[in-house]
Amino acid sequence: MRFDYDVIVVGAGHAGCEAAAAAANLGSRTLLITMDLNKVAQMSCNPAVGGIAKGQIVREIDALGGQMGIVTDLTAIQLRMLNRSKGPAMWSPRAQSDRARFIQCWRGILENTDNLWMWQDMVKGLIVEDGQVCGVRTGMDVQFRARAVVLTNGTFLNGLMHIGRTQIRGGRISEPASTGLTEQLVALGIRSARMKTGTPVRIDARSVHFEEMAEQRGEDDFHQFSYLDNIHRELRQLSCWTCFTNEHCHEILREGLPDSPLYNGQIKSIGPRYCPSIETKIVTFADKTQHQLFLEPEGENTNEYYLNGFSSSLPLDVQLRALQAIPAFRDVQIYRPGYAIEYDFFDPTQLKHNLETKKIRNLFFAGQINGTTGYEEAGGQGLIAGINAHINCHGGAPFELGRDEAYIGVLIDDLVTKGVDEPYRMFTSRAEYRILLRQDDADMRLTGKSYLLGLATSYRENLLEEKRNYRDQIISFCENYSIKPQHVNAALTRLGTTELAYGCKLYDLVLRPQLGLDNLSEFIPALKSELDKVPLSRRPEIVEAAEILMKYSGYIKREQMIADKISRLENIRIKGKFDYSSILSLSTEARQKLAKVDPETIAQASRIPGISPSDINILLVMSGR
């Protein structure tokens, strides 16, 4: 047993697993410490990965050589592409996973990763010398030394759970809280605060009247999270189910509000506005007579189901009676009630863009410790923190992603620049360049960067080049192949689109909303021959990528021009150049916020809430621009 490492990762949730795997795969001697090795990458809330904007993050993690996409595909029991009615910039994959298999799969990956070791224990303190982290102290009084430490403690820092007026100390049901770290970090000058999240009741499927619910099937097409061609869904695919609350249910919930920790003063911390508890819904949306619920399977071979939309911290008896008022749950039996949990987090404006703390060198934060919520947001941060912890140990420039390069870049820039006033969740609306950040092309954007870094494998890079070549060949063929009206007009009429009066290039037909490469290939033999050159196993993915680039090329080029223009401000570095408090031409708010964040560039300064265009002009003048 050795006691010195390059990188120590504390916590084996979604951030910790990605951080540890990344650092180890890059060559750092890495130790992953967690309180329970049987619950690595535990899906603490719903057994699902992806969703609106979150699915893009998982595809980015995979494109960078991370593991979440692979694990999700191997353990998925349902997959759907959300937002299909909108443009491809909004398409987002989402999967239901087998909760137990998800843990097993991640554990198998970690145990078979070179340079990675694991230790089951609680970390109760850091070893800090001369402003630099040098290791950790554990509950067993073991000291591990390291050149960098990544904290990914999730909801465990002084975690406190609430079920009605009952309070239980812990980071997750039946798991103890982590103590000592917050107090030490605050003493070292790092600001902390409290947040709150919640989880719903878990239901026994044998007690559910499924005939009272609507079935929601998954999709069986080529879409998945990983870009690797040897990763596929292997488990039996299952349905989700939907139903609605009703007025009787709401009456019972309202009667229980005096005992709700959210309304009796018991909980004072910040909760997620976009994912409210059922008691918050009936108060905030008092005019609504019903709210939709989603019953989601927890695994391939279990009767445990997750009731999405019914997050609650109300007393157990209130939760049960309210459920029994819904026809589908009139005979309901549950595994455990919903509960709320409060936990410590740290203001993320105290971090650099590589997720290293500004106060303590080589100490990195990732995941809910930064005020975020969601497995995907945690995984993305963990990956970046793990990469940069390795870089800090072995040398090299920080690995950072821009807002025009990845949703992960948007996420981290928002955290570091703006901070959080509620648990942060990624939305497509947060990304100003979302047409550039589509789920279909995360590999095109990021795999090359990761390959140069040494994380993405040569196999992954070769797959990317093959995809790029086939995609570009299809586009080139469409740009150069001529179409004559007499050969296609009958088919165009059948497909409900206008006949041609004159000849055109095939590219012009692809642009029509009723047409795509697949249906065009049915009556244009030369196109079918061109598509047949693509390996069958990869054809749907490559054809879709080519078609999206053609149909949306104008939008993509325009957005890229805007991104390029803004990126010029990213190159004007101002960190450490100004004493903002002495620049009286800046507004008082600007002086205070610029001093607090100390932005790296003019572009980052422009994204700080409260910084006006006139403030930016002053900084530009002072920078000699």
C-alpha positions as CSV (number, residue, x, y, z in Angstrom):
1,M,0.0,0.0,0.0
2,R,1.5,3.3,-1.0
3,F,0.6,6.6,0.6
4,D,1.8,9.1,-2.0
5,Y,0.0,9.9,-5.3
6,D,-0.1,12.5,-8.1
7,V,-3.8,13.1,-7.8
8,I,-6.3,12.3,-5.1
9,V,-10.0,12.5,-5.9
10,V,-12.4,12.7,-3.0
11,G,-15.9,11.3,-3.6
12,A,-16.9,8.7,-6.2
13,G,-20.0,10.2,-7.6
14,H,-20.3,11.2,-11.3
15,A,-17.8,14.0,-11.0
16,G,-15.3,12.0,-9.0
17,C,-15.4,8.9,-11.2
18,E,-14.8,11.0,-14.4
19,A,-12.0,13.0,-12.6
20,A,-10.2,9.9,-11.4
21,A,-10.5,8.0,-14.7
22,A,-9.3,11.0,-16.7
23,A,-6.3,11.7,-14.4
24,A,-5.3,8.0,-14.4
25,N,-5.7,7.6,-18.1
26,L,-3.5,10.5,-18.7
27,G,-0.8,8.8,-16.6
28,S,-1.1,10.3,-13.1
29,R,-0.9,8.0,-10.2
30,T,-4.4,8.5,-8.9
31,L,-6.3,7.5,-5.7
32,L,-10.1,7.7,-5.5
33,I,-11.4,7.8,-1.9
34,T,-15.1,7.3,-1.2
35,M,-17.2,6.3,1.8
36,D,-18.8,3.3,0.1
37,L,-17.2,1.5,-2.9
38,N,-20.5,-0.3,-3.5
39,K,-22.1,2.9,-4.5
40,V,-19.7,4.5,-7.0
41,A,-21.5,6.7,-9.5
42,Q,-24.8,6.1,-7.6
43,M,-27.8,7.7,-9.3
44,S,-29.0,9.5,-6.2
45,C,-32.1,10.8,-7.8
46,N,-33.7,9.6,-11.0
47,P,-32.2,6.7,-12.9
48,A,-31.7,8.7,-16.1
49,V,-28.9,10.3,-18.0
50,G,-29.2,13.1,-20.5
51,G,-32.2,15.3,-21.4
52,I,-32.5,18.9,-22.7
53,A,-28.9,20.3,-23.0
54,K,-27.7,17.6,-20.6
55,G,-27.6,15.0,-23.4
56,Q,-25.2,17.3,-25.2
57,I,-22.9,17.4,-22.2
58,V,-22.8,13.6,-22.1
59,R,-21.9,13.4,-25.8
60,E,-19.1,15.9,-25.1
61,I,-17.8,13.9,-22.2
62,D,-17.7,10.9,-24.5
63,A,-16.1,12.8,-27.3
64,L,-13.3,13.9,-24.9
65,G,-12.6,10.3,-23.9
66,G,-14.7,10.2,-20.7
67,Q,-16.8,7.3,-19.5
68,M,-20.4,8.5,-18.8
69,G,-21.7,7.9,-22.3
70,I,-20.2,4.4,-22.5
71,V,-21.7,3.4,-19.1
72,T,-25.1,4.8,-20.1
73,D,-25.3,3.0,-23.4
74,L,-24.2,-0.3,-21.8
75,T,-26.9,0.0,-19.0
76,A,-29.7,1.8,-20.8
77,I,-33.2,0.3,-20.6
78,Q,-34.7,3.1,-22.7
79,L,-33.4,5.8,-25.0
80,R,-35.3,8.7,-26.6
81,M,-34.2,11.7,-28.6
82,L,-36.0,14.7,-27.1
83,N,-37.0,17.9,-29.0
84,R,-37.3,16.2,-32.4
85,S,-40.0,18.7,-33.4
86,K,-37.3,21.5,-33.2
87,G,-34.1,22.0,-35.1
88,P,-31.1,19.7,-34.5
89,A,-29.4,22.3,-32.3
90,M,-32.1,21.4,-29.8
91,W,-32.1,17.6,-30.1
92,S,-31.1,16.0,-26.9
93,P,-30.7,12.3,-26.1
94,R,-32.0,10.9,-22.8
95,A,-31.8,7.4,-21.4
96,Q,-33.2,5.5,-18.5
97,S,-30.5,3.4,-17.0
98,D,-30.5,0.3,-14.8
99,R,-29.4,1.8,-11.5
100,A,-27.6,-1.3,-10.2
101,R,-25.9,-2.1,-13.5
102,F,-24.8,1.5,-13.8
103,I,-22.8,1.2,-10.6
104,Q,-21.4,-2.2,-11.5
105,C,-20.3,-1.0,-14.9
106,W,-18.5,2.1,-13.5
107,R,-16.9,0.0,-10.8
108,G,-15.6,-2.4,-13.4
109,I,-14.1,0.5,-15.4
110,L,-12.4,2.0,-12.4
111,E,-11.0,-1.2,-11.2
112,N,-9.5,-2.0,-14.6
113,T,-8.0,1.5,-15.2
114,D,-4.2,1.6,-15.0
115,N,-2.7,4.0,-12.5
116,L,-6.0,4.1,-10.5
117,W,-6.4,2.8,-7.0
118,M,-9.4,3.1,-4.6
119,W,-9.7,3.5,-0.8
120,Q,-12.9,3.3,1.2
121,D,-12.9,5.9,3.9
122,M,-14.2,9.4,4.8
123,V,-11.9,12.4,4.1
124,K,-12.1,14.7,7.2
125,G,-9.4,17.2,6.3
126,L,-6.9,18.5,3.8
127,I,-3.1,18.8,4.2
128,V,-2.2,22.3,3.1
129,E,1.3,23.7,3.2
130,D,2.4,27.2,2.1
131,G,-0.9,27.8,0.3
132,Q,-0.8,24.5,-1.6
133,V,-2.7,21.3,-1.0
134,C,-0.4,18.4,-0.3
135,G,-2.8,15.5,0.6
136,V,-5.7,14.4,2.8
137,R,-6.4,13.0,6.2
138,T,-9.1,10.4,6.6
139,G,-11.5,9.2,9.2
140,M,-9.2,6.2,9.9
141,D,-6.4,8.7,10.6
142,V,-4.6,7.7,7.4
143,Q,-2.6,10.4,5.6
144,F,-2.3,10.3,1.9
145,R,0.0,12.7,0.2
146,A,-0.6,14.1,-3.3
147,R,0.5,16.8,-5.7
148,A,-3.2,17.7,-6.5
149,V,-6.6,17.0,-4.9
150,V,-10.0,17.1,-6.5
151,L,-13.0,17.5,-4.1
152,T,-16.3,16.1,-5.5
153,N,-18.3,15.7,-2.3
154,G,-21.8,16.0,-3.8
155,T,-24.5,16.5,-1.1
156,F,-22.4,14.9,1.7
157,L,-20.8,18.0,3.2
158,N,-22.8,18.5,6.4
159,G,-25.7,16.8,4.7
160,L,-29.1,17.0,6.5
161,M,-32.2,15.2,5.2
162,H,-35.8,16.2,5.9
163,I,-39.0,14.0,5.9
164,G,-41.6,16.2,7.5
165,R,-40.3,17.4,10.9
166,T,-37.9,14.4,11.0
167,Q,-34.3,15.3,10.4
168,I,-31.6,12.8,9.6
169,R,-27.9,13.7,9.2
170,G,-26.5,12.1,6.0
171,G,-25.5,12.7,2.4
172,R,-28.0,10.3,1.0
173,I,-30.6,8.0,2.5
174,S,-28.8,5.6,4.9
175,E,-25.4,7.1,4.2
176,P,-23.5,9.4,6.7
177,A,-22.7,13.0,6.1
178,S,-19.1,14.2,5.6
179,T,-17.9,16.6,8.3
180,G,-14.8,18.7,8.9
181,L,-14.0,19.7,5.4
182,T,-16.3,22.7,5.1
183,E,-15.1,24.2,8.4
184,Q,-11.4,23.8,7.4
185,L,-12.0,25.4,4.0
186,V,-13.9,28.3,5.5
187,A,-11.0,28.8,7.9
188,L,-8.7,28.9,4.9
189,G,-10.7,31.7,3.4
190,I,-13.1,29.9,1.0
191,R,-16.7,31.1,1.2
192,S,-19.4,28.5,1.7
193,A,-23.2,28.5,1.7
194,R,-26.1,26.0,1.8
195,M,-28.3,24.5,-0.9
196,K,-31.2,22.2,-1.0
197,T,-32.4,19.5,-3.3
198,G,-35.0,16.7,-3.1
199,T,-36.0,13.3,-4.4
200,P,-39.3,11.6,-4.9
201,V,-40.9,8.5,-3.4
202,R,-39.8,5.1,-4.8
203,I,-42.8,2.9,-5.8
204,D,-43.3,-0.9,-6.0
205,A,-44.6,-1.7,-9.5
206,R,-46.7,-4.6,-8.2
207,S,-49.0,-2.1,-6.5
208,V,-49.5,0.1,-9.6
209,H,-52.6,0.1,-11.8
210,F,-50.8,0.6,-15.1
211,E,-54.1,0.4,-17.0
212,E,-54.8,3.9,-15.5
213,M,-51.6,5.3,-17.1
214,A,-50.3,6.2,-20.5
215,E,-47.4,4.2,-21.8
216,Q,-44.3,6.0,-23.1
217,R,-42.1,3.8,-25.2
218,G,-38.4,4.4,-26.0
219,E,-37.0,4.6,-29.5
220,D,-35.2,1.8,-31.3
221,D,-32.9,3.6,-33.8
222,F,-29.1,4.2,-34.1
223,H,-28.9,7.0,-31.6
224,Q,-26.8,6.5,-28.5
225,F,-24.4,8.5,-26.3
226,S,-21.0,7.1,-27.2
227,Y,-19.4,7.7,-30.6
228,L,-17.6,4.4,-30.3
229,D,-18.8,1.8,-32.8
230,N,-18.3,-1.1,-30.4
231,I,-20.6,0.2,-27.7
232,H,-24.4,-0.6,-27.9
233,R,-27.4,-1.0,-25.8
234,E,-27.5,-4.6,-24.5
235,L,-30.4,-4.7,-21.9
236,R,-34.1,-5.3,-22.4
237,Q,-35.8,-2.0,-23.3
238,L,-38.7,-0.9,-20.9
239,S,-41.4,1.7,-21.1
240,C,-42.0,4.7,-18.8
241,W,-45.6,5.6,-17.8
242,T,-47.4,8.9,-17.3
243,C,-50.4,10.1,-15.3
244,F,-51.6,13.2,-13.5
245,T,-52.3,14.5,-10.0
246,N,-55.8,15.7,-9.3
247,E,-57.6,18.1,-7.0
248,H,-58.1,15.5,-4.2
249,C,-54.4,14.9,-4.2
250,H,-53.7,18.6,-4.0
251,E,-56.1,19.0,-1.1
252,I,-54.2,16.4,0.9
253,L,-50.9,18.1,0.0
254,R,-52.2,21.5,1.1
255,E,-53.4,20.1,4.4
256,G,-49.8,18.8,5.0
257,L,-48.1,22.2,4.3
258,P,-47.8,23.2,8.0
259,D,-45.5,20.1,8.5
260,S,-43.5,20.8,5.3
261,P,-39.9,21.7,6.0
262,L,-40.1,24.1,3.0
263,Y,-43.0,26.1,4.6
264,N,-42.5,25.8,8.3
265,G,-39.1,27.4,8.4
266,Q,-37.2,24.2,8.9
267,I,-35.3,24.6,5.5
268,K,-33.8,27.9,4.8
269,S,-31.4,27.1,2.0
270,I,-31.7,27.6,-1.8
271,G,-33.6,25.0,-3.8
272,P,-33.9,24.4,-7.5
273,R,-36.5,26.7,-9.2
274,Y,-36.8,24.6,-12.4
275,C,-37.4,21.3,-10.6
276,P,-39.8,22.2,-7.8
277,S,-41.2,19.8,-5.2
278,I,-44.8,18.8,-5.5
279,E,-45.7,21.0,-2.5
280,T,-44.0,24.0,-4.2
281,K,-46.0,23.3,-7.4
282,I,-49.4,23.4,-5.7
283,V,-48.4,26.7,-4.0
284,T,-46.7,28.4,-6.9
285,F,-49.2,27.2,-9.5
286,A,-52.3,27.3,-7.3
287,D,-54.6,27.6,-10.4
288,K,-53.4,24.3,-11.9
289,T,-55.8,21.4,-11.2
290,Q,-53.2,18.7,-12.2
291,H,-49.5,18.1,-12.7
292,Q,-48.0,15.4,-14.9
293,L,-46.1,12.6,-13.3
294,F,-43.7,10.1,-14.9
295,L,-43.2,6.7,-13.6
296,E,-39.7,5.5,-14.6
297,P,-38.2,2.0,-14.1
298,E,-35.1,1.7,-11.9
299,G,-33.8,-1.4,-13.7
300,E,-34.3,-4.4,-16.0
301,N,-35.1,-6.8,-13.2
302,T,-36.6,-4.8,-10.3
303,N,-40.0,-3.7,-9.3
304,E,-38.7,-0.4,-8.0
305,Y,-39.9,2.6,-9.9
306,Y,-39.1,6.3,-9.6
307,L,-42.0,8.8,-9.6
308,N,-40.6,11.8,-11.5
309,G,-42.5,15.0,-10.7
310,F,-43.4,14.1,-7.2
311,S,-40.3,15.3,-5.3
312,S,-41.3,16.0,-1.7
313,S,-40.2,16.5,1.9
314,L,-43.7,16.2,3.3
315,P,-44.4,13.7,6.2
316,L,-44.6,10.1,5.1
317,D,-48.3,9.8,5.8
318,V,-49.1,12.9,3.7
319,Q,-47.1,11.6,0.8
320,L,-48.9,8.2,1.0
321,R,-52.4,9.7,1.2
322,A,-51.8,12.1,-1.6
323,L,-50.5,9.3,-3.8
324,Q,-53.5,7.1,-3.0
325,A,-55.8,9.9,-4.3
326,I,-54.4,9.2,-7.8
327,P,-56.2,6.3,-9.5
328,A,-53.1,4.5,-10.7
329,F,-51.7,4.5,-7.1
330,R,-54.8,3.8,-5.1
331,D,-53.2,0.6,-3.7
332,V,-49.6,2.0,-3.7
333,Q,-46.8,0.3,-1.8
334,I,-43.5,2.2,-1.6
335,Y,-39.8,1.3,-1.0
336,R,-39.0,4.7,0.7
337,P,-40.6,8.2,0.8
338,G,-39.3,11.3,-0.9
339,Y,-37.1,13.6,1.1
340,A,-35.2,16.9,0.9
341,I,-31.5,17.3,1.6
342,E,-29.5,20.4,2.6
343,Y,-25.7,20.5,2.0
344,D,-22.7,22.8,1.8
345,F,-21.4,24.2,-1.4
346,F,-18.7,26.8,-2.3
347,D,-19.1,29.9,-4.3
348,P,-17.7,28.9,-7.7
349,T,-16.5,32.4,-8.5
350,Q,-13.6,31.4,-6.2
351,L,-12.4,29.0,-9.0
352,K,-10.3,29.5,-12.1
353,H,-11.6,28.2,-15.4
354,N,-9.6,25.0,-15.0
355,L,-11.6,24.5,-11.8
356,E,-8.6,25.0,-9.5
357,T,-9.3,27.2,-6.4
358,K,-7.8,30.7,-6.4
359,K,-7.0,30.5,-2.7
360,I,-5.2,27.1,-2.6
361,R,-3.0,25.9,-5.3
362,N,-3.6,22.4,-6.9
363,L,-7.0,22.1,-5.1
364,F,-9.9,21.5,-7.5
365,F,-13.6,21.5,-7.0
366,A,-16.1,19.6,-9.3
367,G,-19.8,18.8,-9.2
368,Q,-22.4,19.8,-6.6
369,I,-19.7,21.3,-4.4
370,N,-19.8,24.1,-7.0
371,G,-23.5,24.7,-6.7
372,T,-24.6,22.6,-9.7
373,T,-27.1,19.9,-9.9
374,G,-27.4,16.9,-12.2
375,Y,-25.2,13.9,-13.0
376,E,-24.2,15.4,-16.4
377,E,-23.1,18.7,-15.1
378,A,-21.1,16.9,-12.4
379,G,-19.5,14.5,-14.9
380,G,-18.4,17.4,-17.2
381,Q,-16.8,19.3,-14.4
382,G,-15.1,16.2,-13.1
383,L,-13.6,15.4,-16.4
384,I,-12.1,18.9,-16.7
385,A,-10.9,18.9,-13.1
386,G,-9.2,15.5,-13.5
387,I,-7.5,16.6,-16.7
388,N,-6.2,19.8,-15.1
389,A,-5.1,18.1,-11.9
390,H,-3.0,15.9,-14.1
391,I,-1.6,18.9,-16.0
392,N,-0.7,20.7,-12.7
393,C,1.3,17.6,-11.7
394,H,3.1,17.1,-14.9
395,G,3.2,20.5,-16.7
396,G,1.4,22.0,-19.6
397,A,-1.2,24.7,-20.3
398,P,-4.5,24.5,-18.5
399,F,-7.2,22.7,-20.5
400,E,-10.2,25.0,-20.9
401,L,-13.2,25.0,-23.3
402,G,-14.7,28.1,-24.7
403,R,-18.4,28.9,-24.8
404,D,-18.4,28.4,-28.6
405,E,-16.6,25.0,-28.2
406,A,-18.8,23.0,-25.7
407,Y,-21.7,23.1,-23.3
408,I,-19.1,22.2,-20.7
409,G,-17.4,25.4,-21.6
410,V,-20.6,27.4,-21.1
411,L,-21.2,25.6,-17.8
412,I,-17.8,26.3,-16.3
413,D,-17.7,29.9,-17.6
414,D,-21.2,30.6,-16.1
415,L,-20.1,29.2,-12.7
416,V,-16.7,30.9,-12.5
417,T,-18.0,34.3,-13.9
418,K,-21.5,34.6,-12.6
419,G,-21.7,32.3,-9.6
420,V,-24.9,30.7,-8.5
421,D,-28.0,31.9,-6.6
422,E,-29.8,28.5,-7.0
423,P,-28.6,25.0,-8.0
424,Y,-27.3,25.4,-11.5
425,R,-28.7,23.3,-14.3
426,M,-27.8,23.5,-17.9
427,F,-30.3,24.6,-20.5
428,T,-29.9,25.1,-24.2
429,S,-30.9,28.8,-23.6
430,R,-27.7,29.3,-21.6
431,A,-25.6,28.6,-24.7
432,E,-25.5,31.5,-27.1
433,Y,-23.9,29.4,-29.8
434,R,-26.1,26.3,-29.5
435,I,-26.3,25.8,-33.3
436,L,-22.5,25.1,-33.1
437,L,-22.9,22.9,-30.0
438,R,-25.2,20.2,-31.4
439,Q,-25.3,16.7,-30.0
440,D,-24.4,15.2,-33.4
441,D,-21.0,16.9,-33.8
442,A,-19.5,16.8,-30.3
443,D,-16.8,14.5,-31.6
444,M,-16.0,16.9,-34.4
445,R,-15.6,19.7,-31.9
446,L,-13.7,17.9,-29.1
447,T,-12.1,14.6,-29.9
448,G,-9.1,16.2,-31.7
449,K,-8.4,18.4,-28.7
450,S,-8.6,15.4,-26.4
451,Y,-6.4,13.3,-28.7
452,L,-3.6,15.9,-28.6
453,L,-4.0,16.0,-24.8
454,G,-3.5,12.2,-24.7
455,L,-6.9,11.2,-23.3
456,A,-8.9,10.3,-26.4
457,T,-7.4,7.1,-27.9
458,S,-6.0,6.7,-31.4
459,Y,-8.9,4.3,-32.1
460,R,-11.4,7.1,-31.3
461,E,-9.4,9.6,-33.4
462,N,-9.4,7.1,-36.3
463,L,-13.2,6.7,-36.1
464,L,-13.5,10.5,-36.2
465,E,-11.4,10.9,-39.3
466,E,-13.3,8.1,-41.0
467,K,-16.6,9.8,-40.1
468,R,-15.3,13.2,-41.3
469,N,-14.1,11.7,-44.6
470,Y,-17.4,9.9,-45.4
471,R,-19.5,12.9,-44.3
472,D,-17.5,15.3,-46.5
473,Q,-17.6,12.9,-49.5
474,I,-21.4,12.8,-49.3
475,I,-21.7,16.6,-49.1
476,S,-19.3,17.0,-52.0
477,F,-21.3,14.5,-54.1
478,C,-24.5,16.4,-53.4
479,E,-22.9,19.7,-54.3
480,N,-21.7,18.4,-57.7
481,Y,-24.4,15.9,-58.8
482,S,-26.9,17.4,-61.3
483,I,-30.6,16.6,-61.2
484,K,-32.9,16.8,-64.2
485,P,-36.7,17.4,-63.7
486,Q,-37.9,14.5,-65.8
487,H,-36.0,12.0,-63.6
488,V,-37.4,13.2,-60.2
489,N,-40.6,15.2,-60.6
490,A,-42.9,12.2,-60.2
491,A,-41.2,11.3,-56.9
492,L,-41.2,14.9,-55.7
493,T,-44.9,15.0,-56.2
494,R,-45.4,11.8,-54.2
495,L,-43.4,13.3,-51.4
496,G,-45.5,16.5,-51.3
497,T,-42.9,18.9,-52.6
498,T,-42.8,21.2,-55.6
499,E,-41.7,19.8,-59.0
500,L,-38.6,21.1,-60.6
501,A,-38.9,23.5,-63.6
502,Y,-35.2,23.4,-64.3
503,G,-32.3,21.2,-63.4
504,C,-30.4,21.8,-60.2
505,K,-27.8,20.3,-58.0
506,L,-28.8,17.5,-55.6
507,Y,-27.7,19.8,-52.7
508,D,-30.6,22.1,-53.5
509,L,-33.1,19.2,-53.1
510,V,-31.6,18.2,-49.7
511,L,-32.4,21.7,-48.4
512,R,-36.1,21.1,-48.8
513,P,-37.8,20.3,-45.5
514,Q,-39.8,17.3,-47.0
515,L,-36.6,15.7,-48.3
516,G,-33.6,14.0,-46.9
517,L,-30.7,11.8,-48.0
518,D,-32.6,8.6,-47.2
519,N,-35.8,9.3,-49.1
520,L,-33.9,10.9,-52.0
521,S,-31.7,7.8,-52.3
522,E,-34.9,5.8,-53.0
523,F,-35.3,7.3,-56.4
524,I,-31.7,8.6,-57.2
525,P,-29.6,5.5,-57.8
526,A,-26.3,7.4,-57.8
527,L,-27.0,8.8,-54.3
528,K,-27.8,5.3,-53.1
529,S,-24.5,4.1,-54.4
530,E,-22.7,6.9,-52.7
531,L,-24.4,6.2,-49.4
532,D,-23.6,2.5,-49.8
533,K,-19.9,3.3,-49.6
534,V,-20.3,4.1,-45.9
535,P,-20.0,1.1,-43.6
536,L,-23.5,-0.1,-42.7
537,S,-22.9,0.1,-38.9
538,R,-22.0,3.8,-39.1
539,R,-24.2,4.9,-42.0
540,P,-27.2,6.4,-40.1
541,E,-24.9,8.5,-37.9
542,I,-22.8,9.8,-40.8
543,V,-25.7,10.4,-43.1
544,E,-27.5,12.4,-40.4
545,A,-24.3,14.5,-39.8
546,A,-24.0,15.3,-43.5
547,E,-27.6,16.2,-43.8
548,I,-27.6,18.5,-40.8
549,L,-24.5,20.4,-42.2
550,M,-26.2,20.9,-45.5
551,K,-29.7,21.9,-44.3
552,Y,-28.4,24.3,-41.7
553,S,-25.2,25.5,-43.3
554,G,-26.3,29.1,-43.4
555,Y,-27.3,29.3,-39.8
556,I,-24.0,27.5,-38.8
557,K,-21.8,29.9,-40.8
558,R,-23.6,33.0,-39.4
559,E,-23.2,31.8,-35.8
560,Q,-19.6,30.9,-36.4
561,M,-18.9,34.4,-37.6
562,I,-20.5,35.9,-34.5
563,A,-18.4,33.5,-32.3
564,D,-15.2,34.4,-34.1
565,K,-15.9,38.1,-33.6
566,I,-16.6,37.7,-29.8
567,S,-13.5,35.5,-29.5
568,R,-11.3,38.5,-30.2
569,L,-12.3,39.8,-26.8
570,E,-11.2,36.5,-25.3
571,N,-7.7,37.2,-26.5
572,I,-7.5,40.5,-24.5
573,R,-6.2,39.3,-21.1
574,I,-6.7,41.6,-18.1
575,K,-6.2,39.4,-15.1
576,G,-4.0,41.1,-12.5
577,K,-3.6,44.2,-14.7
578,F,-5.9,46.6,-12.8
579,D,-6.8,47.7,-9.3
580,Y,-10.5,47.9,-10.0
581,S,-11.3,49.7,-6.8
582,S,-9.3,52.7,-7.9
583,I,-10.9,53.1,-11.4
584,L,-13.5,55.7,-10.5
585,S,-14.8,55.9,-14.1
586,L,-16.3,52.4,-13.6
587,S,-19.6,52.1,-11.8
588,T,-19.5,51.2,-8.2
589,E,-21.2,47.8,-9.0
590,A,-18.6,47.1,-11.7
591,R,-15.7,47.9,-9.4
592,Q,-17.0,45.5,-6.7
593,K,-17.8,42.7,-9.1
594,L,-14.7,43.0,-11.2
595,A,-12.6,42.9,-8.0
596,K,-14.5,39.8,-6.7
597,V,-14.2,37.8,-9.9
598,D,-10.9,39.2,-11.3
599,P,-11.7,38.1,-14.8
600,E,-9.1,36.5,-17.1
601,T,-10.2,38.4,-20.3
602,I,-12.4,41.3,-21.5
603,A,-14.9,38.8,-22.8
604,Q,-15.2,37.1,-19.4
605,A,-15.7,40.6,-17.8
606,S,-18.5,41.3,-20.2
607,R,-20.4,38.3,-19.0
608,I,-20.4,39.3,-15.3
609,P,-23.9,40.3,-14.3
610,G,-24.0,44.1,-13.7
611,I,-21.1,44.9,-16.0
612,S,-22.4,47.4,-18.6
613,P,-21.1,48.0,-22.2
614,S,-19.7,51.4,-21.0
615,D,-17.7,49.5,-18.3
616,I,-16.3,47.3,-21.0
617,N,-15.4,50.3,-23.2
618,I,-13.4,51.7,-20.3
619,L,-11.5,48.5,-19.9
620,L,-10.8,48.4,-23.6
621,V,-9.4,51.9,-23.5
622,M,-7.3,51.1,-20.5
623,S,-6.0,48.0,-22.3
624,G,-4.9,50.1,-25.2
625,R,-7.6,48.8,-27.6
